[in-house]
Amino acid sequence: MNYKVEFKGENVEGIIKVPASKSIANRLLIIQALCKEKFNINNLSDSEDTVVLQRGLVSESDIIDIGHAGTSMRFLTAYFASQPGNKILTGSARMKERPIGSLVEALQNLGADIEYVEKKGYPPLQIRGKQLNGKRIAIDSSISSQFISALLMVAPTFKGGLELELEKNVISSSYIEMTISLMKLAGVLVKKQDNLLIVPEATYKMKDFTVEGDWSGVSYWYQIAALAKKPDIAITSLYKESFQGDARCAEVFKHVGIETAYNKDGIALSKSTDIPAHFEFDFIENPDIVQTLAVTCVMLGISFKFTGTQTLRIKETDRIAALQNELGKFGAVLEYSNNGTLSWDGKRNSLAAIKEPIRIPTYHDHRMAMAFAPIALMGIPVIIENVDVVRKSYPAFWTDLKAVGFSLTECE
């Protein structure tokens, strides 16, 4: 299904409850599965990623298909490798193009029985789970922080625990810190010595836990506030002291004129008139909000230089290419260098000259849909294809857009 997205007013007003953090929820589900004494997870994310992981953990089938859910692929690979039973772990065509070799090699070094079903280094995987013996191993930490989180969470079940040496530059370390913090709450203390993480053999013990709102999902409301003429937006279930690295939205969007006020229920967003001509930021810790910022800056005419974007090549789609393709429809030429720098010189077509709707394919990527829909605030109708992709992280996104005045019309 496709939506033609329009906005004809000036004010964007509303109180929004964003979905619960799938990053926190997914880690808690693995910890819960490893706990001998079960605990409750309150406000569990209803995102497709979390639903897929939850089903995979309890499925009795020999074949687990996680579709596009990259987190589930990484976390379940480590989980199934360390638990008795045989599984084939597979996914979508795109998932079979996303590398997993570093994680598999690390697990094999610990004695895991994992074979590639098709192409070496990529899913699907044949996993014959068993008790693993811990030792000191190294892993390339420049590919995906989820590899590291996956190993850390199952490491307390290894005989002797685990010493994990992080080689090369660590990316998205805030997600590793999230994992370590949640493990600590569950009674497992991970020691850090420079680039070495030491996990003891231990038993998880966790109390009931309520998951906070998803800051990655909040980024689209920051974008809406930035593009709206008169925003008055409140968002609930958020905390200033958050487990999530994307809580830096407040800091990042301040650079494009959005102020954040914290209160007991969450945050309130307001817009200043201080809009910069150029914006530079290192997104190595926050790659999931690059698309949102890139679209925002192009719409506002703010040239930019974003570093730390190299992992976007291996996400749900090649997000660099997708941004270049779709923002190119507005006359913006985005340059990318292999060191992870994405930049734009500030030149684009006149938005006022665009009379026909701009069609945006979503590339099976939820963040493409959500980052481009707010363009309607600029007076440009956009057609977002395959709108159901938002179920991956924010199932109520379209409902929430309508609640603040956006018009959504089904179209071909």
C-alpha positions in Angstrom: 0.0 0.0 0.0 1.1 3.6 -0.8 0.2 6.8 0.8 0.0 10.3 -0.6 1.1 12.4 2.3 0.0 16.1 2.5 -0.2 18.8 5.1 -2.2 22.0 4.5 -2.1 23.8 7.8 0.5 25.7 9.8 0.3 24.3 13.3 1.5 20.9 14.3 0.0 20.3 17.7 -0.3 17.1 19.7 0.7 14.8 22.5 2.5 11.7 21.1 3.4 8.5 22.8 6.1 6.9 20.8 6.6 3.1 20.8 8.8 1.5 23.4 12.4 1.2 22.6 13.0 -2.0 20.6 16.7 -1.8 21.3 16.0 -2.2 25.1 13.2 -4.6 24.6 15.3 -6.9 22.4 18.1 -7.1 24.9 15.7 -7.8 27.7 14.1 -10.6 25.8 17.5 -12.4 25.4 18.3 -11.8 29.1 14.8 -13.0 30.0 15.3 -16.2 28.0 18.6 -16.9 29.8 17.2 -16.2 33.3 16.3 -19.2 35.4 13.9 -17.1 37.4 11.6 -15.2 35.0 10.7 -11.5 35.2 8.1 -9.4 33.5 8.9 -6.9 30.8 6.3 -4.1 30.9 5.6 -1.8 27.9 7.3 -4.2 25.6 7.8 -2.8 22.1 5.1 -3.9 19.5 7.6 -3.3 16.7 8.0 -6.1 14.1 11.7 -6.5 15.2 10.7 -7.2 18.7 7.8 -9.5 17.8 10.0 -11.5 15.4 12.7 -11.9 18.1 10.1 -12.9 20.7 8.6 -15.5 18.4 12.0 -16.9 17.5 12.9 -17.4 21.1 9.9 -19.6 21.8 9.5 -21.3 18.4 9.7 -25.1 18.3 10.3 -25.0 14.6 13.7 -26.2 13.2 13.7 -23.2 10.8 13.5 -19.6 12.1 12.8 -16.9 9.5 13.4 -13.4 10.9 12.7 -11.6 7.7 14.4 -8.1 7.7 15.1 -8.1 11.4 18.9 -7.6 11.6 19.0 -7.4 15.4 17.1 -10.7 15.7 19.6 -12.4 13.3 22.6 -11.3 15.4 21.1 -11.9 18.8 19.5 -15.3 17.9 22.7 -16.5 16.3 24.6 -16.2 19.6 21.6 -17.4 21.6 21.0 -20.6 19.6 24.7 -21.3 19.4 24.9 -21.4 23.2 21.7 -23.4 23.9 20.9 -27.0 23.2 19.0 -27.7 20.0 19.3 -27.5 16.2 18.1 -24.5 14.2 18.4 -23.0 10.7 18.3 -19.3 11.0 17.3 -17.5 7.8 15.7 -14.3 6.6 14.8 -12.1 3.7 16.8 -11.7 0.4 18.3 -8.5 1.9 19.2 -10.3 5.1 21.2 -12.8 3.1 23.3 -9.9 1.8 24.1 -8.6 5.3 27.5 -9.9 6.7 27.6 -12.0 9.8 30.9 -13.7 9.4 32.7 -11.9 12.2 30.1 -13.0 14.8 30.0 -16.5 13.5 33.8 -16.8 13.5 33.9 -15.5 17.1 31.4 -18.1 18.2 33.2 -20.9 16.3 36.4 -19.9 18.2 34.4 -20.6 21.4 33.4 -24.0 20.1 30.1 -23.2 18.5 28.8 -25.6 15.7 27.6 -23.2 13.0 27.7 -23.8 9.2 26.7 -21.5 6.3 23.8 -22.9 4.4 24.4 -20.8 1.2 27.1 -18.2 1.0 30.1 -18.1 3.4 29.9 -15.1 5.7 26.1 -14.6 5.3 22.8 -16.1 6.5 21.2 -18.6 6.4 23.0 -20.5 9.2 22.8 -24.0 10.4 23.3 -23.9 14.2 23.7 -26.9 16.4 23.6 -25.4 19.9 25.6 -26.6 22.9 27.4 -25.5 26.1 30.2 -23.2 25.1 33.5 -22.8 26.9 34.7 -19.3 27.4 38.2 -17.9 26.7 39.8 -14.8 25.3 38.8 -14.0 21.7 39.0 -11.0 19.5 36.3 -9.5 17.2 36.3 -6.7 14.5 34.2 -4.0 16.2 34.1 -1.8 13.2 31.3 -3.7 11.4 28.4 -3.9 13.9 28.0 -3.3 17.6 25.2 -5.9 17.6 27.9 -8.6 17.1 29.4 -7.5 20.4 26.1 -7.1 22.3 25.1 -10.6 21.1 28.3 -12.2 22.5 28.1 -10.2 25.7 24.6 -11.2 26.6 25.2 -15.0 26.2 28.7 -14.9 27.7 27.6 -15.4 31.4 26.4 -18.9 30.3 29.9 -19.9 29.0 32.1 -22.1 31.2 34.6 -19.6 32.6 32.9 -16.6 31.1 34.4 -14.5 28.3 37.2 -12.1 27.6 36.3 -10.1 24.4 39.0 -8.0 22.8 37.6 -5.3 20.5 39.7 -4.8 17.4 39.7 -1.7 15.2 37.5 1.4 15.8 34.3 0.6 17.8 31.1 1.9 16.1 27.8 2.6 17.9 29.4 2.1 21.3 26.3 3.6 22.9 24.5 0.4 22.1 27.2 -1.7 23.7 26.9 0.5 26.8 23.2 -0.1 26.7 23.8 -3.9 26.7 26.4 -3.6 29.6 24.0 -1.4 31.7 21.1 -3.8 31.3 23.3 -6.8 32.1 24.4 -5.0 35.3 20.8 -4.5 36.3 20.4 -8.3 35.8 23.3 -9.0 38.2 26.1 -9.4 35.7 29.0 -6.9 35.9 31.0 -6.5 32.7 34.5 -5.2 33.4 36.2 -2.9 30.9 40.0 -2.7 30.5 40.8 -0.4 27.6 39.6 -2.4 24.6 38.9 -5.6 26.6 35.5 -6.6 28.0 35.5 -9.2 30.7 32.3 -11.1 31.4 32.2 -13.6 34.3 30.4 -16.9 34.3 27.2 -15.9 36.2 23.4 -16.4 36.6 21.1 -13.6 35.5 18.7 -12.3 38.2 16.4 -9.5 37.0 13.5 -7.6 38.5 10.4 -6.6 36.5 11.3 -3.8 34.1 9.4 -1.1 32.2 10.7 -0.2 28.8 11.1 3.5 28.0 10.0 5.2 24.8 12.1 4.9 21.7 14.4 7.9 21.0 15.0 6.8 17.5 11.3 7.1 16.8 11.3 10.5 18.5 13.8 11.7 15.9 10.9 12.0 13.4 9.0 14.3 15.7 12.1 16.5 16.0 12.2 16.5 12.3 8.5 17.5 12.1 9.1 20.3 14.6 12.0 21.5 12.5 10.0 21.6 9.2 6.7 22.9 10.7 5.9 26.6 10.8 4.4 26.4 14.3 5.1 23.2 16.2 3.7 22.5 19.6 4.6 18.9 20.2 4.8 16.9 23.5 6.1 13.4 23.7 5.6 11.1 26.6 7.4 8.1 28.2 10.9 9.6 27.7 13.6 10.2 30.2 16.5 12.6 30.2 18.7 9.9 31.8 18.2 7.2 29.2 19.8 3.9 28.3 19.6 5.0 24.6 22.4 6.7 22.7 19.8 8.3 20.4 18.6 10.4 23.3 21.3 12.7 21.8 18.4 13.8 19.5 18.0 16.7 21.9 21.6 17.8 21.3 21.7 17.1 17.6 18.4 18.9 16.6 19.4 21.9 18.7 21.8 22.6 15.9 18.9 23.0 13.5 16.8 25.1 15.8 14.8 22.8 18.0 14.7 23.2 21.7 13.8 20.4 24.2 12.1 21.0 27.5 12.0 18.0 29.9 9.1 17.4 32.3 7.8 14.6 34.5 5.9 13.0 31.6 8.5 13.3 28.8 9.5 16.3 26.6 8.1 19.3 24.8 9.6 20.6 21.5 9.7 24.2 20.4 11.3 25.9 17.4 13.7 28.9 17.4 14.5 31.2 14.6 18.3 30.5 14.8 18.8 28.2 11.8 22.5 27.6 10.8 23.7 27.7 7.2 25.9 24.7 7.7 25.9 21.7 10.0 28.6 19.1 10.8 28.2 16.1 13.1 29.8 12.7 13.8 27.1 10.1 13.7 29.4 7.1 14.6 27.3 6.6 17.8 23.9 7.4 16.2 23.7 6.1 12.7 19.9 5.5 12.9 19.2 9.2 12.8 21.3 10.1 9.7 18.4 9.8 7.3 16.2 12.0 9.4 18.9 14.7 9.6 19.9 14.5 6.0 16.3 15.0 4.8 15.7 17.8 7.4 18.8 19.7 6.3 18.0 19.4 2.6 14.5 20.7 3.1 15.8 23.6 5.3 18.7 24.4 2.9 21.3 23.7 5.5 24.5 22.3 3.9 26.1 19.5 5.9 29.0 17.2 6.5 28.2 14.0 8.3 31.0 11.6 9.4 30.6 8.2 10.9 28.0 7.0 8.4 29.9 3.9 7.1 27.5 1.3 8.6 24.6 2.7 6.6 25.8 0.7 3.7 24.8 -2.6 5.4 21.5 -1.8 7.0 18.0 -2.8 5.8 19.1 -1.3 2.5 22.1 0.7 1.4 20.9 3.8 3.1 23.6 6.0 1.5 22.5 5.1 -2.0 18.8 5.4 -1.0 19.4 8.9 0.3 21.3 9.9 -2.8 18.6 8.6 -5.0 15.6 10.1 -3.3 17.1 13.5 -2.3 18.4 13.7 -5.8 14.7 14.1 -6.9 14.8 17.5 -5.2 18.0 18.4 -7.0 20.3 17.7 -4.0 23.5 15.9 -4.9 24.9 14.1 -1.9 28.6 13.1 -1.9 29.9 10.1 -0.1 33.5 9.0 0.6 34.5 5.5 1.7 35.8 6.9 5.1 32.1 7.4 6.1 31.6 11.0 5.2 28.3 12.1 3.7 28.1 15.7 2.6 25.8 18.2 0.7 26.8 21.6 -0.6 23.4 23.2 0.0 22.4 23.4 -3.7 19.0 22.0 -4.6 15.9 22.8 -6.7 13.4 25.5 -5.6 10.8 23.7 -3.5 8.2 26.2 -4.6 8.7 25.0 -8.2 7.7 21.4 -7.4 4.1 21.0 -8.4 3.6 17.3 -8.7 3.9 14.7 -5.9 7.4 13.3 -5.4 7.3 9.4 -5.2 9.6 7.9 -2.6 10.3 4.1 -2.7 11.2 2.8 0.8 13.6 0.0 -0.2 12.1 -2.2 2.5 13.5 0.3 5.0 11.2 1.7 7.8 13.5 4.7 8.3 13.2 5.8 4.6 9.4 6.0 5.0 9.5 7.9 8.2 12.3 10.3 7.3 10.6 11.4 4.0 6.9 11.6 5.0 7.4 14.9 6.9 8.5 16.6 3.6 4.8 17.3 3.2 5.2 20.1 5.7 7.1 22.0 3.1 4.0 22.2 0.9 5.2 19.3 -1.3 2.9 16.2 -1.4 4.9 13.0 -1.3 3.9 9.5 -2.2 5.4 7.0 0.2 5.5 3.5 -1.2 5.0 0.3 0.8 4.0 2.2 4.0 3.7 -1.0 6.1 7.5 -1.0 6.4 7.1 1.2 9.5 5.9 -1.8 11.4 9.5 -2.8 11.9 10.0 -0.1 14.6 6.9 2.3 14.8 3.6 0.6 13.9 1.5 3.6 14.9 3.5 6.1 12.9 0.8 6.9 10.3 -1.9 7.0 12.9 0.2 9.5 14.9 0.8 11.6 11.7 -3.0 11.9 11.1 -3.6 12.9 14.7 -1.5 16.0 14.2 -3.0 17.1 10.9 -1.4 15.2 8.1 -3.6 13.9 5.4 -3.0 10.3 4.1 -4.6 9.1 0.9 -4.2 5.6 -0.4 -2.9 5.6 -4.0 -1.2 3.5 -6.6 
